[in-house]
C-alpha cells in the first residue's frame, strides 16, 4: 500500500532509447509545434559549444573552487558576473564574510516588488574535485538560459543567481550563499513566486538499472534507468513543480521524474541537499532540478568529476526547456 504521506508525481514523458534520443536532439521535425514557435531560431550546436566552454573553464581552467582556494572561488564568481553582466541587466554582488574571506552571491535581473522568479546554481565545489557535474553543469545551464532569456522584452520578472558557499564546510550553516539570500529576501518582504535550483544536471546513463533509488522510492514506480532529470519539490511547491514539468515535456526532449515531499522535505533527507531547501525554509516555493547527484554519479565529490563524463546533448535540452518555461512566465 502506498504511504499516504507521500505525494508522487511521476512524469508521463516516455523514456526514449538512446538512438531515439539522438534523433530527437538533432531532427527539428520531431519537435512539437508549440516548441517550434519558442525555439526555432536557437542553434543547438552553438548552444552545445557554449555550455562546453563554461564547463571547461570552471572545471579545467579553475578546477577546485572551494573556500580553501579563495583565488579560484573568486575567479568563478568573476566569471559568472562577467557573463551575467554582459546581458545588460541590473547586476549586484551580495557579499558577506566567511572563513575570514569575502564571498558573494552574483545576482542579475529584477526583483519585481509584485513578485519574481529565481533561477540559481552554486558555483563553488568541495575541496579536491574539479566539479564538472557538481556544479559547473548547473552554472553552465544557468548562464545559457539567462543568455537566451535576455532576448525577451525587459524587464523580466526573473532573477538569475550564482550562489556561493553551497558546499561543505558552509553547507547547513548560516553561511550558505542561498541561505543568506533567502533569509534577507524574507526580511525585506520579497515576493518570490518560485525558485529553480540547478544542482548537478549533466550526468546521464542509458543502461538499465543505472539509477539507484533511496527508500522508499524503489517501491513507488520510479525509473531505474538514469536518463532523466529529477524534479524535487516540497508539497507547498506542487503548483510550481507541475508547471515546470509540463514546460519541460513541451519544451525539450529530456525525460523527467518528479516528486513533492511533505514536511519541508524532511521525510526524504536526500531531497534537501542543495540551495532550494533554504527557500523552502523561508516559505518560498522552490524546485530542485538534478541528475540525482551521488545516487547516479559515481564521481560525486571526487577527482573523477570531469567534463568528459557529462552529456552535453542532455544539457542543451534542459536549457531549451527552461527557456520555454521562462517564456511562459514573463
NUVEXVO-49918 format. One record per residue: residue in one letter; x, y, z of N, C-alpha, C in turn. Coordinates in steps of 0.001 Angstrom, whole numbers, padded with zeros to 6 digits. Layout:
N
NODE residuo    n.px    n.py    n.pz   ca.px   ca.py   ca.pz    c.px    c.py    c.pz
NODE       a       X       Y       Z       X       Y       Z       X       Y       Z
...
***
This chain:
330
NODE residuo    n.px    n.py    n.pz   ca.px   ca.py   ca.pz    c.px    c.py    c.pz
NODE       x  000849 -001192  000000  000000  000000  000000  000887  001245  000000
NODE       x  000491  002219 -000804  001277  003450 -000866  001137  004238  000420
NODE       x  002260  004733  000908  002277  005543  002108  001451  006810  001886
NODE       x  000434  007064  002695 -000436  008214  002450  000255  009547  002651
NODE       x  001445  009577  003257  002141  010840  003482  002965  011282  002284
NODE       x  003036  010395  001262  003818  010742  000081  002900  011230 -001034
NODE       x  003339  012246 -001707  002684  012679 -002933  003632  012386 -004077
NODE       x  003249  011471 -004926  004121  011065 -006027  003595  011661 -007317
NODE       x  004446  012393 -008035  004056  012999 -009290  004989  012490 -010373
NODE       x  004681  011332 -010942  005536  010773 -011978  005247  011426 -013323
NODE       x  006298  011715 -014061  006140  012286 -015392  005487  011289 -016333
NODE       x  004687  011802 -017251  004123  010952 -018297  005049  010880 -019502
NODE       x  006191  011569 -019419  007141  011539 -020508  007630  010121 -020741
NODE       x  007667  009704 -021984  008213  008406 -022301  009737  008483 -022275
NODE       x  010369  007413 -021891  011811  007360 -021810  012334  006737 -023104
NODE       x  012878  007560 -024039  013269  007042 -025342  014547  006237 -025260
NODE       x  014748  005383 -026252  016017  004684 -026365  017103  005692 -026694
NODE       x  018367  005283 -026543  019472  006191 -026832  019432  006646 -028284
NODE       x  019113  005726 -029210  019059  006092 -030622  017943  007090 -030881
NODE       x  016774  006858 -030289  015661  007795 -030458  016005  009149 -029883
NODE       x  016701  009140 -028743  017067  010406 -028117  017986  011209 -029012
NODE       x  018943  010527 -029648  019847  011254 -030535  019090  011844 -031707
NODE       x  018140  011088 -032282  017350  011609 -033381  016546  012817 -032943
NODE       x  015944  012734 -031763  015124  013827 -031271  015957  015086 -031071
NODE       x  017198  014917 -030634  018034  016076 -030331  018414  016848 -031575
NODE       x  018495  016143 -032710  019023  016816 -033892  018049  016881 -035053
NODE       x  016872  016301 -034943  015892  016351 -036008  014797  017334 -035624
NODE       x  014826  018501 -036243  013879  019553 -035873  012441  019137 -036126
NODE       x  012212  018247 -037101  010851  017843 -037418  010203  017070 -036288
NODE       x  010973  016559 -035346  010408  015839 -034219  010006  016757 -033077
NODE       x  010301  018049 -033185  009970  018995 -032134  008484  019352 -032218
NODE       x  007756  019307 -031088  006337  019660 -031126  006121  021069 -031679
NODE       x  004956  021286 -032270  004670  022571 -032889  004830  023713 -031911
NODE       x  004354  023548 -030655  004454  024620 -029674  005904  024973 -029396
NODE       x  006769  023969 -029422  008171  024226 -029160  008842  024883 -030356
NODE       x  008418  024553 -031583  008984  025194 -032763  008816  026703 -032687
NODE       x  007656  027130 -032193  007407  028559 -032090  008346  029209 -031090
NODE       x  008737  028478 -030057  009527  029065 -028988  011020  029019 -029254
NODE       x  011498  028005 -029965  012933  027784 -030044  013450  027606 -031458
NODE       x  012656  027993 -032461  013030  027717 -033847  014338  028378 -034242
NODE       x  014688  029501 -033631  015870  030244 -034031  017107  029883 -033218
NODE       x  017005  028905 -032344  018129  028553 -031482  019001  027502 -032161
NODE       x  020275  027783 -032252  021254  026891 -032849  021741  025930 -031764
NODE       x  021333  024674 -031850  021696  023712 -030813  023191  023446 -030763
NODE       x  023835  023423 -031911  025276  023177 -031924  026033  024313 -031252
NODE       x  025583  025543 -031488  026193  026685 -030824  025962  026632 -029321
NODE       x  024748  026245 -028932  024435  026124 -027511  025290  025028 -026865
NODE       x  025468  023931 -027556  026337  022847 -027083  027751  023373 -026844
NODE       x  028263  024143 -027790  029617  024688 -027667  029726  025645 -026492
NODE       x  028733  026487 -026325  028768  027457 -025222  028726  026747 -023863
NODE       x  027851  025763 -023731  027796  025006 -022481  029140  024331 -022205
NODE       x  029724  023759 -023238  031023  023108 -023082  032093  024094 -022648
NODE       x  032074  025279 -023236  033077  026296 -022885  032980  026687 -021411
NODE       x  031757  026846 -020909  031581  027206 -019498  032123  026106 -018584
NODE       x  031747  024879 -018878  032193  023767 -018028  033704  023613 -018112
NODE       x  034267  023786 -019289  035723  023660 -019453  036452  024699 -018607
NODE       x  036002  025938 -018653  036681  026979 -017878  036583  026694 -016376
NODE       x  035371  026395 -015920  035172  026208 -014486  035875  024963 -013956
NODE       x  035771  023854 -014680  036280  022583 -014146  037723  022290 -014531
NODE       x  038192  022841 -015652  039553  022556 -016089  040498  023729 -015868
NODE       x  040096  024923 -016305  040963  026084 -016097  041070  026426 -014614
NODE       x  039929  026427 -013916  039926  026748 -012488  040041  025497 -011624
NODE       x  039288  024471 -011934  039302  023256 -011125  038634  023465 -009774
NODE       x  039251  022960 -008741  038749  023076 -007365  038400  024529 -007062
NODE       x  037114  024777 -006762  036630  026136 -006481  036081  026206 -005060
NODE       x  036794  025598 -004151  036361  025550 -002756  036832  026782 -001998
NODE       x  036308  026945 -000787  036723  028082  000043  038184  027963  000455
NODE       x  038765  026775  000280  040178  026595  000601  041086  027036 -000541
NODE       x  040504  027410 -001663  041237  028007 -002789  040539  029322 -003141
NODE       x  040721  030341 -002313  039954  031580 -002467  040152  032273 -003814
NODE       x  041318  032156 -004404  041518  032798 -005702  040665  032141 -006777
NODE       x  040572  030806 -006742  039735  030106 -007722  038257  030382 -007470
NODE       x  037862  030439 -006210  036464  030749 -005887  036115  032149 -006363
NODE       x  037027  033098 -006173  036795  034472 -006638  036752  034521 -008165
NODE       x  037629  033757 -008810  037634  033733 -010272  036323  033167 -010814
NODE       x  035767  032167 -010139  034477  031622 -010555  033375  032664 -010406
NODE       x  033407  033412 -009291  032420  034481 -009095  032560  035539 -010186
NODE       x  033791  035889 -010513  034024  036896 -011556  033525  036398 -012914
NODE       x  033704  035114 -013167  033258  034540 -014440  031737  034619 -014560
NODE       x  031046  034236 -013507  029583  034326 -013506  029150  035783 -013661
NODE       x  029813  036676 -012944  029486  038103 -013010  029708  038657 -014413
NODE       x  030813  038261 -015034  031129  038742 -016379  030045  038344 -017376
NODE       x  029612  037091 -017314  028650  036617 -018305  027237  037124 -018022
NODE       x  026831  037181 -016770  025516  037745 -016472  025518  039256 -016697
NODE       x  026616  039905 -016366  026696  041351 -016564  026637  041757 -018019
NODE       x  027097  040878 -018919  027097  041192 -020345  025693  041225 -020936
NODE       x  024692  040761 -020178  023325  040715 -020687  022606  042047 -020577
NODE       x  023227  043000 -019885  022645  044335 -019788  021616  044505 -018701
NODE       x  021499  043532 -017809  020545  043616 -016711  021202  044214 -015473
NODE       x  020397  044679 -014511  020971  045097 -013228  021777  043962 -012612
NODE       x  022972  044280 -012128  023874  043270 -011583  024351  043719 -010216
NODE       x  024357  042800 -009264  024856  043132 -007935  025560  041939 -007319
NODE       x  026469  042249 -006401  027147  041229 -005600  026605  041332 -004186
NODE       x  026077  040252 -003691  025616  040183 -002302  026760  039565 -001493
NODE       x  027571  040437 -000909  028813  039997 -000272  028627  039777  001224
NODE       x  029391  038833  001744  029470  038600  003185  030793  037908  003474
NODE       x  031144  037817  004727  032435  037256  005122  032243  035854  005671
NODE       x  033041  034928  005143  033037  033550  005624  034478  033053  005671
NODE       x  034856  032489  006796  036216  031996  006989  037253  033082  006662
NODE       x  036950  034296  007137  037854  035451  007027  038115  035881  005584
NODE       x  037223  035526  004692  037336  035982  003309  035981  036449  002815
NODE       x  036005  037412  001925  034766  037916  001343  034309  036983  000231
NODE       x  033055  036556  000323  032428  035740 -000715  031158  036450 -001160
NODE       x  030593  036030 -002291  029456  036792 -002805  028542  035946 -003669
NODE       x  027238  036176 -003521  026253  035732 -004496  026259  036734 -005648
NODE       x  026179  036240 -006869  026140  037095 -008057  024699  037116 -008557
NODE       x  024100  038296 -008592  022660  038441 -008828  022426  039330 -010041
NODE       x  021690  038836 -011013  021360  039611 -012206  019863  039561 -012450
NODE       x  019290  040702 -012825  017867  040749 -013125  017107  041665 -012196
NODE       x  015794  041503 -012188  014901  042416 -011475  014189  041693 -010349
NODE       x  014204  042306 -009188  013406  041795 -008067  012107  042605 -008019
NODE       x  011182  042252 -008877  009915  042972 -009009  009156  042913 -007682
NODE       x  008761  044067 -007129  008005  044053 -005869  006713  043248 -005946
NODE       x  006154  043104 -007154  004924  042334 -007311  005188  040824 -007350
NODE       x  006443  040453 -007437  006794  039043 -007459  007755  038712 -008583
NODE       x  008662  037782 -008323  009632  037383 -009340  010053  035935 -009120
NODE       x  010651  035372 -010157  011181  034015 -010133  012701  034063 -010067
NODE       x  013284  032970 -009578  014732  032840 -009495  015165  031558 -010204
NODE       x  016214  031672 -011010  016947  030501 -011484  018346  030609 -010901
NODE       x  018775  029597 -010162  020048  029689 -009473  020857  028409 -009523
NODE       x  022174  028567 -009345  023095  027432 -009280  024306  027857 -008464
NODE       x  024844  026965 -007664  026050  027313 -006898  027290  027069 -007748
NODE       x  028284  027944 -007592  029476  027868 -008420  030705  027361 -007664
NODE       x  030570  027073 -006376  031696  026559 -005605  031737  025034 -005679
NODE       x  032828  024449 -005173  032960  022996 -005086  033430  022615 -003688
NODE       x  033403  021321 -003411  034119  020813 -002251  035603  020792 -002603
NODE       x  036427  020637 -001606  037860  020601 -001834  038245  019318 -002574
NODE       x  039157  019434 -003528  039729  018264 -004164  039014  017728 -005381
NODE       x  038035  018451 -005910  037324  017988 -007102  037268  019093 -008141
NODE       x  037360  018753 -009430  037179  019770 -010475  035735  020205 -010615
NODE       x  034799  019393 -010103  033398  019819 -010039  032755  020088 -011379
NODE       x  032934  019180 -012351  032300  019379 -013652  030782  019235 -013549
NODE       x  030335  018124 -012968  028894  017961 -012763  028434  018786 -011573
NODE       x  029244  018784 -010524  028899  019478 -009275  029816  020685 -009055
NODE       x  029519  021879 -009561  028259  022163 -010208  028489  023059 -011417
NODE       x  029609  022805 -012125  029827  023563 -013355  028700  023321 -014343
NODE       x  028115  022114 -014328  026987  021839 -015227  025815  022760 -014931
NODE       x  025499  022943 -013658  024404  023826 -013284  024678  025269 -013637
NODE       x  025916  025726 -013423  026281  027104 -013756  026191  027325 -015262
NODE       x  026659  026351 -016042  026603  026484 -017494  025165  026632 -017981
NODE       x  024268  025804 -017464  022857  025895 -017862  022264  027214 -017378
NODE       x  022635  027656 -016189  022185  028950 -015688  022577  030076 -016649
NODE       x  023859  030125 -017030  024352  031215 -017871  023723  031193 -019251
NODE       x  023545  030004 -019818  022979  029940 -021158  021467  030155 -021165
NODE       x  020780  029728 -020136  019354  030036 -020047  019152  031539 -019891
NODE       x  019984  032169 -019075  019910  033623 -018914  020201  034326 -020233
NODE       x  021183  033849 -020972  021516  034481 -022259  020325  034397 -023215
NODE       x  019681  033235 -023292  018506  033112 -024154  017375  034012 -023670
NODE       x  017183  034088 -022359  016113  034917 -021804  016357  036400 -022049
NODE       x  017622  036775 -022242  017928  038196 -022465  017380  038699 -023787
NODE       x  016953  037796 -024665  016351  038214 -025932  014878  038569 -025768
NODE       x  014303  038272 -024602  012895  038582 -024348  012754  040028 -023884
NODE       x  011566  040613 -024047  011374  042010 -023632  011667  042207 -022146
NODE       x  012376  043263 -021820  012698  043601 -020424  011720  044656 -019917
NODE       x  011554  044758 -018577  012171  043898 -017577  011409  042587 -017412
NODE       x  012141  041535 -017157  011553  040231 -016889  011307  040074 -015389
NODE       x  010293  039324 -015007  010115  039032 -013578  011014  037867 -013158
NODE       x  012291  037940 -013546  013245  036866 -013305  014553  037414 -012764
NODE       x  015135  036672 -011842  016461  036967 -011316  017310  035710 -011464
NODE       x  018535  035887 -011924  019456  034775 -012145  020613  034913 -011161
NODE       x  020874  033852 -010387  021812  033961 -009270  022834  032831 -009309
NODE       x  024116  033221 -009221  025182  032278 -008939  025443  032312 -007446
NODE       x  025155  031215 -006763  025294  031170 -005306  026695  030716 -004914
NODE       x  027229  031339 -003891  028498  030932 -003316  028266  029986 -002137
NODE       x  029308  029347 -001693  029377  028553 -000451  028156  027652 -000216
NODE       x  027836  026857 -001218  026818  025827 -001006  027419  024594 -000354
NODE       x  028672  024324 -000690  029309  023068 -000298  029873  023132  001128
NODE       x  030162  021956  001716  030871  021944  002988  032213  022685  002865
NODE       x  032625  023372  003915  032092  023332  005282  030938  024304  005554
NODE       x  030508  025074  004542  029422  026031  004766  028048  025376  004755
NODE       x  027940  024195  004150  026644  023550  003992  025948  023353  005333
NODE       x  024635  023638  005343  023801  023534  006541  024191  024545  007623
NODE       x  024878  025612  007250  025219  026669  008207  024590  027974  007717
NODE       x  024585  029008  008565  024060  030307  008121  024879  030959  007021
NODE       x  026026  030358  006662  026908  030965  005670  026748  030373  004282
NODE       x  025763  029529  004078  025423  029138  002713  024942  030369  001962
NODE       x  025458  030567  000747  025056  031753 -000012  023563  031835 -000229
NODE       x  022930  030707 -000516  021483  030714 -000751  020715  030988  000527
NODE       x  021236  030557  001666  020566  030854  002932  020624  032349  003224
NODE       x  021777  032959  002944  021911  034402  003116  020893  035131  002246
NODE       x  020784  034722  000984  019853  035393  000072  018410  035193  000518
NODE       x  018012  033959  000783  016613  033669  001117  016194  034359  002410
NODE       x  017086  034365  003395  016769  034991  004676  016585  036502  004515
NODE       x  017507  037130  003769  017382  038582  003556  016161  038909  002714
NODE       x  015852  038066  001722  014671  038298  000896  013408  038275  001752
NODE       x  013338  037330  002682  012172  037242  003563  012094  038461  004464
NODE       x  013219  038871  005013  013245  040039  005896  012829  041309  005163
NODE       x  013154  041397  003875  012837  042583  003079  011488  042487  002374
NODE       x  010763  041410  002612  009424  041274  002062  009360  040931  000591
NODE       x  010409  040292  000056  010382  039912 -001352  009274  038886 -001605
NODE       x  008612  039045 -002733  007605  038087 -003177  008257  037196 -004232
NODE       x  008702  036027 -003823  009358  035091 -004741  008321  034061 -005170
NODE       x  007972  034101 -006438  006940  033208 -006965  007439  031786 -007135
NODE       x  008728  031639 -007300  009291  030309 -007470  010787  030386 -007641
NODE       x  011507  029433 -007052  012952  029331 -007194  013277  027995 -007826
NODE       x  014059  028010 -008894  014509  026794 -009563  015996  026637 -009296
NODE       x  016365  025515 -008726  017743  025245 -008301  018371  024210 -009222
NODE       x  019451  024598 -009890  020175  023691 -010773  021293  023031 -009976
NODE       x  021123  021763 -009651  022074  021032 -008807  022519  019745 -009499
NODE       x  023687  019806 -010151  024220  018649 -010871  023224  018197 -011945
NODE       x  023396  018680 -013150  022415  018429 -014211  023060  017839 -015468
NODE       x  024269  017267 -015355  024982  016857 -016549  025301  015391 -016714
NODE       x  024948  014530 -015745  025371  013132 -015802  024160  012243 -016069
NODE       x  024219  011487 -017185  023091  010647 -017588  023599  009275 -018030
NODE       x  022804  008252 -017781  023131  006872 -018160  021937  006267 -018880
NODE       x  022183  005537 -019936  021098  004916 -020703  021032  003401 -020488
NODE       x  021890  002869 -019621  021877  001441 -019354  020795  001099 -018323
NODE       x  020159 -000052 -018455  019176 -000484 -017447  019823 -000590 -016065
NODE       x  019038 -000299 -015055  019476 -000392 -013653  020660  000527 -013333
NODE       x  020746  001646 -014038  021812  002619 -013781  021385  003701 -012800
NODE       x  020160  003614 -012282  019635  004625 -011376  019278  004019 -010022
NODE       x  020191  004064 -009050  019809  003666 -007689  018768  004634 -007131
NODE       x  017920  004127 -006262  016857  004934 -005680  016879  004787 -004159
NODE       x  016634  005886 -003438  016565  005777 -001979  015227  005194 -001535
NODE       x  015204  004628 -000354  013954  004151  000234  013049  005349  000503
NODE       x  011753  005284  000165  011020  004137 -000382  010782  004233 -001884
NODE       x  011536  005070 -002596  011211  005346 -003995  011347  004122 -004888
NODE       x  012187  003157 -004477  012323  001967 -005307  011047  001135 -005344
NODE       x  010105  001436 -004445  008831  000717 -004417  007671  001572 -004975
NODE       x  007994  002703 -005572  006946  003642 -005961  006904  003918 -007458
NODE       x  007539  003051 -008245  007396  003148 -009688  008356  004089 -010376
NODE       x  009383  004544 -009693  010330  005446 -010332  011233  004700 -011310
NODE       x  011703  005393 -012347  012541  004731 -013357  013889  004307 -012785
NODE       x  014405  003211 -013303  015694  002691 -012857  016776  002843 -013922
NODE       x  016458  003565 -014984  017457  003968 -015978  017732  005449 -015769
NODE       x  019000  005795 -015640  019362  007158 -015230  019460  008159 -016357
NODE       x  018427  008222 -017215  018454  009141 -018350  017488  010315 -018179
NODE       x  017049  010572 -016957  016045  011616 -016721  016617  012716 -015839
NODE       x  015950  013863 -015853  016233  014930 -014903  015198  014830 -013782
NODE       x  015676  014829 -012546  014769  014762 -011414  014294  016146 -011005
NODE       x  013015  016244 -010665  012405  017488 -010198  011895  017247 -008786
NODE       x  012428  017990 -007823  012161  017731 -006416  011552  018971 -005768
NODE       x  010380  018806 -005176  009673  019919 -004539  009179  019494 -003165
NODE       x  008844  020478 -002333  008049  020178 -001151  006578  020346 -001534
NODE       x  005685  019973 -000636  004267  019978 -001013  003745  021369 -001315
NODE       x  004300  022386 -000648  003851  023758 -000909  004250  024227 -002301
NODE       x  005188  023519 -002934  005685  023926 -004255  005072  023097 -005380
NODE       x  003992  022385 -005112  003446  021474 -006108  002991  022181 -007375
NODE       x  002400  023353 -007263  001934  024034 -008480  003112  024460 -009343
NODE       x  004195  024922 -008715  005407  025256 -009465  005984  024014 -010122
NODE       x  006013  022919 -009398  006521  021657 -009932  005724  021213 -011147
NODE       x  004414  021268 -011041  003562  020843 -012151  003792  021701 -013388
NODE       x  003868  023025 -013185  004091  023931 -014314  005444  023685 -014962
NODE       x  006473  023462 -014145  007807  023217 -014681  007848  021904 -015454
NODE       x  007249  020867 -014898  007259  019580 -015569  006538  019650 -016908
NODE       x  005413  020333 -016941  004678  020469 -018197  005490  021237 -019234
NODE       x  006211  022273 -018781  007034  023056 -019703  008180  022223 -020258
NODE       x  008810  021413 -019418  009905  020573 -019895  009402  019512 -020865
NODE       x  008224  018980 -020614  007668  017994 -021535  007376  018626 -022898
NODE       x  006919  019877 -022891  006583  020553 -024145  007797  021192 -024802
NODE       x  008767  021597 -023993  009850  022436 -024499  011154  021754 -024773
NODE       x  011291  020459 -024443  012563  019787 -024707  012359  018276 -024760
NODE       x  013409  017588 -025141  013375  016128 -025244  014243  015529 -024149
NODE       x  013886  015785 -022920  014606  015223 -021779  013576  014627 -020822
NODE       x  013636  013338 -020569  012661  012730 -019658  012756  013331 -018258
NODE       x  011648  013329 -017549  011599  013855 -016191  010962  012839 -015254
NODE       x  011347  012925 -013993  010661  012210 -012918  010578  013164 -011749
NODE       x  009421  013281 -011129  009239  014329 -010132  008586  013802 -008864
NODE       x  008810  014534 -007790  008229  014170 -006504  007999  015428 -005685
NODE       x  006907  015437 -004925  006616  016507 -003970  006547  015877 -002586
NODE       x  007370  016356 -001682  007585  015701 -000394  007007  016562  000729
NODE       x  006226  015985  001618  005663  016754  002735  006734  017172  003744
NODE       x  006319  018041  004642  007130  018438  005798  008479  019013  005399
NODE       x  008453  019890  004384  009670  020577  004003  010770  019671  003514
NODE       x  010405  018495  003046  011384  017558  002524  012043  016673  003551
NODE       x  011727  016839  004824  012433  016094  005859  012128  014593  005829
NODE       x  011015  014193  005191  010721  012763  005088  011688  012042  004147
NODE       x  012364  012788  003297  013377  012221  002406  014593  013143  002482
NODE       x  015516  012880  003396  016631  013804  003639  017427  014157  002385
NODE       x  017533  013214  001443  018279  013497  000211  017664  014652 -000575
NODE       x  016395  014935 -000322  015712  015988 -001084  016111  017389 -000652
NODE       x  016825  017506  000457  017160  018829  000995  018622  019217  000769
NODE       x  019314  018486 -000062  020759  018650 -000132  021229  019671 -001164
NODE       x  020528  020804 -001252  021025  021893 -002099  020334  023203 -001719
NODE       x  020545  024214 -002565  020138  025585 -002237  018632  025768 -002118
NODE       x  017852  024982 -002819  016404  025152 -002795  015821  025018 -001399
NODE       x  016447  024166 -000559  015901  023925  000777  015876  025183  001622
NODE       x  016809  026091  001394  016808  027343  002140  015616  028223  001775
NODE       x  015116  028086  000555  013914  028809  000156  012673  028129  000728
NODE       x  012647  026801  000743  011556  026108  001427  011446  026588  002869
NODE       x  012588  026691  003541  012577  027024  004968  012086  028446  005230
NODE       x  012119  029304  004213  011577  030657  004344  010150  030764  003806
NODE       x  009575  029628  003426  008193  029620  002957  008010  029904  001484
NODE       x  009101  029908  000714  009012  030176 -000716  008917  028862 -001499
NODE       x  008150  028859 -002596  008122  027662 -003447  009443  027494 -004184
NODE       x  009922  026274 -004259  011193  026006 -004925  011215  024575 -005426
NODE       x  011947  024363 -006522  012124  023045 -007109  013599  022853 -007427
NODE       x  014143  021718 -007037  015498  021345 -007437  015439  020505 -008703
NODE       x  016272  020873 -009677  016459  020076 -010885  017810  019392 -010754
NODE       x  017835  018063 -010871  019059  017336 -010576  019139  016027 -011348
NODE       x  020381  015607 -011639  020595  014274 -012198  020639  013214 -011101
NODE       x  020310  013618 -009903  020223  012817 -008668  021567  012652 -007974
NODE       x  022594  013386 -008439  023864  013501 -007720  024477  012136 -007413
NODE       x  024827  011915 -006147  025550  010700 -005760  024754  009424 -005981
NODE       x  023446  009523 -006135  022657  008334 -006408  023000  007749 -007777
NODE       x  023347  008614 -008726  023656  008169 -010089  025126  008329 -010447
NODE       x  025698  009431 -010043  027050  009781 -010493  028101  009220 -009528
NODE       x  028887  008237 -009953  029893  007653 -009060  031078  008574 -008793
NODE       x  031151  009684 -009528  032271  010613 -009377  031983  011739 -008398
NODE       x  030853  011675 -007753  030396  012732 -006842  031474  013108 -005824
NODE       x  031786  014402 -005768  032723  014966 -004794  034115  014343 -004871
NODE       x  034475  013830 -006045  035785  013211 -006185  036551  013760 -007366
NODE       x  037802  013321 -007533  038630  013818 -008636  038148  013371 -010006
NODE       x  037269  012368 -010052  036756  011888 -011332  035592  012677 -011885
NODE       x  035159  013722 -011190  034042  014543 -011675  034567  015506 -012735
NODE       x  034783  014974 -013933  035422  015721 -015012  034456  015904 -016174
NODE       x  034824  016821 -017038  033982  017228 -018158  033653  016071 -019095
NODE       x  034593  015145 -019291  034395  014054 -020244  033253  013133 -019851
NODE       x  032796  013186 -018610  031718  012296 -018157  030330  012877 -018390
NODE       x  030247  014110 -018873  028950  014777 -018965  028291  014573 -020319
NODE       x  026968  014685 -020332  026150  014565 -021535  025667  015967 -021905
NODE       x  026381  016599 -022832  026042  017979 -023192  024798  018053 -024067
NODE       x  024459  016975 -024774  023194  016966 -025510  022019  017107 -024541
NODE       x  022076  016379 -023426  021012  016482 -022427  020975  017874 -021813
NODE       x  022137  018476 -021598  022174  019827 -021038  021600  020852 -022009
NODE       x  021822  020644 -023312  021187  021504 -024316  019676  021420 -024177
NODE       x  019152  020208 -024081  017704  020037 -023969  017156  020700 -022715
NODE       x  017846  020543 -021603  017386  021164 -020358  017368  022677 -020488
NODE       x  018388  023246 -021103  018429  024701 -021299  017241  025170 -022127
NODE       x  016935  024444 -023186  015789  024818 -024022  014478  024699 -023244
NODE       x  014351  023663 -022433  013141  023505 -021639  012966  024621 -020634
NODE       x  014048  025044 -020004  013970  026148 -019044  013634  027464 -019749
NODE       x  014211  027677 -020901  013892  028873 -021693  012401  028887 -022038
NODE       x  011871  027737 -022385  010449  027633 -022698  009611  027984 -021458
NODE       x  010042  027493 -020289  009322  027806 -019056  009364  029297 -018765
NODE       x  010506  029938 -018972  010628  031378 -018721  009697  032150 -019651
NODE       x  009614  031734 -020914  008710  032406 -021834  007272  032347 -021353
NODE       x  006911  031265 -020692  005554  031108 -020197  005302  031916 -018925
NODE       x  006369  032393 -018277  006236  033086 -017001  006933  034443 -017043
NODE       x  006619  035180 -018100  007147  036541 -018261  006049  037569 -017960
***
